[in-house]
Amino acid sequence: MRKAVNILLVLISLSSICLGCKRSYTPPALKANSNLLVVEGVVNAGSDSTDIKLSRTVRVSSKIGSISEGGAIVTVEGDQNTAYPLTEAANGNYVSAGLNLDNTHKYRLHIKTTDGKEYLSDFVQVVNSPPIDSINVVIGNNGFNIYANTHDPKNSTHYYRWTYQQTWIIHSFYFSQYASNGDTVLPRDQVNDNIFRCWKADSSSTITIASSAKLSKDVIVNNPLVFVSDTSQKITEGYSIKVTQYALTSDAYNFWSNLKKNTEQLGSIFDAQPSALQGNVHCTDPSIPVIGYISVGVTQTERIFVQQRQLPAWAPTLYYPYCALVKDCCTYQHYQGAGLYLNQVDSYMNYTSPDFSANGAGFVPFIPIDAIRPPGGPILGFTATSIPGCVDCRTRGGINKEPSFWQF
């Protein structure tokens, strides 16, 4: 017993000495490579389009996430000396219609950038994804989870990856029935210019993978994709998710697994330690590193919809609580002009009027909402708001045109 106490006292003394010797250490800034080429995408071997995105890395201290790489020449090459050029679209995307590749051959990506550098991916085999069995929605107490299910009856895929795009309806706080054309307030065209109801979208930002390699059957059951909270604006009216499923080789799966660990699972001593990413894209100059992994194959997609009436009586957090509190609608008078229409001279709404220009650069015009008039009488003025986000759903990243796939 005394021996144990003596050992404990020694350990406490050593701990005190070590703690007393602690000094803060700020490591020098890492001279990490920036401006590296990043290659993202999958060469679609079937009838669907191929979209390859090129960008450049930036320093951690930068305020932007990445820089699009334009002006490059991007080609899909086959091991039988075939070539399929991609066309440059916006924001560093290079696209092609369905390539309908021969599954018995291997393919790679060939990139030549504007600085004269050339990049090649390894030749890889075509790996086609089996169909998605189902996309499940499981409602919980504080939201709902979405899961993917699939299997390969040939027992040959084993490695999977999923991405998704979410789309949902957002609303403004005020319903604008009028609009200014610059010098006149007129009834708003609610067919082509309705700014109360919009559709907003975003894409998956995390890496979702799964493997059945250690299972007796090539089956994936309820692999989690995304969680939607009961306070999310995504459940205010209508929600949809389009899931894309990819089949991977074991090398591709290892790449995505390491990338997931390095980007999403670091932060504590119990997390996986960072590891070098071994992609399959290389510069012809071996001293220049590249980030990316190119796969070739046919993907599978499925879209589902969730309506508010299918969910519990949840209360989403409003995006615009200040609109209800401020209530900054005011009366703006007009006078009757020579024409039959009401010639608005208010300098806060009619942005081409001399009075508006006199307010100075950077002034934001008020958006008219509704007419003010006594029952059966003439218009006396208009209510309006100075906060665009309260009345125009497009200012919150929405599009006021219904997507072609929307079902309700």
Secondary structure as UniProt FT lines:
FT   HELIX           2..20
FT   STRAND          37..44
FT   STRAND          50..56
FT   TURN            60..61
FT   STRAND          67..68
FT   STRAND          73..78
FT   TURN            79..80
FT   STRAND          83..85
FT   STRAND          87..88
FT   TURN            91..92
FT   STRAND          93..96
FT   TURN            103..104
FT   STRAND          106..112
FT   TURN            114..115
FT   STRAND          118..121
FT   STRAND          124..126
FT   STRAND          132..139
FT   STRAND          143..151
FT   TURN            153..154
FT   STRAND          159..171
FT   STRAND          178..180
FT   STRAND          185..187
FT   TURN            190..192
FT   STRAND          197..203
FT   STRAND          208..211
FT   TURN            213..214
FT   STRAND          219..229
FT   TURN            230..231
FT   HELIX           233..235
FT   STRAND          238..247
FT   HELIX           250..264
FT   TURN            269..270
FT   STRAND          281..283
FT   TURN            286..287
FT   STRAND          290..292
FT   STRAND          295..297
FT   STRAND          300..307
FT   HELIX           308..310
FT   HELIX           321..326
FT   STRAND          335..336
FT   STRAND          342..343
FT   TURN            347..349
FT   TURN            351..352
FT   HELIX           354..357
FT   TURN            358..359
FT   TURN            361..362
FT   STRAND          367..372
FT   TURN            375..376
FT   STRAND          381..385
FT   HELIX           388..391
FT   HELIX           393..396
FT   TURN            404..405
//
